[in-house]
Amino acid sequence: MGDAVRVFLIGLLGVFTGMACLYLSIKITRTAVTAVESNRKAREDAGQRGDK
């Protein structure tokens, strides 16, 4: 019984750790994509102002 509980808890910890890493990587990626898009938009806006 003790071994089964330990294996279950270690598995649960692994699942939570994996989910946390996945969540953080998605959050970091979304932040990076947002920054790149805002830089691109700012560059496009500056280019349009220069053309007029």
N, C-alpha and C positions, 0 to 999 in steps of 0.2 A: 504493500500500500504506500509506504514512504517513497519508494522509487518512482511509482507512478505519479504521485503528487509533484515530486521534484521535476520530473520530465515535463509534466503539464505546465508548471510554472515557468520553466526555462523556455518552453515553446511559446507561451503567452508573452514573455518578455521579448523574445525574438520577433514576434509579430508586431508588438508595439514599437520596438526599435525600428523595424523595417518601415512601418507606416510613418513614423516621425521623420525618418530620412527622406522618404518619398514626398511627404508634405513640404519639408524644407527645400528640397530640390525644385519642386514645382513653384514654390514661392520665390526662390532666387531667380529661376528662369523667367517667371512672369515679370519680376522687377527689372531684369536686364532687358527684356523685350520692350517693356514700356519706356525705358530710358532711351533705347535705340530709336524707337518710333518717335518719341518727342524730339530727339535731336534731328531726325530726318525732317520732321514737320517744321521745326524752327529753320532749318536750312532752306527748305522749299519756300517758306514764307519770306525769308530774307532774299531769296532769288527772285521771287515775284515782285517784291518791292523795288529791287534793283532794275528790273525790266521796265517798270512803269515810268 
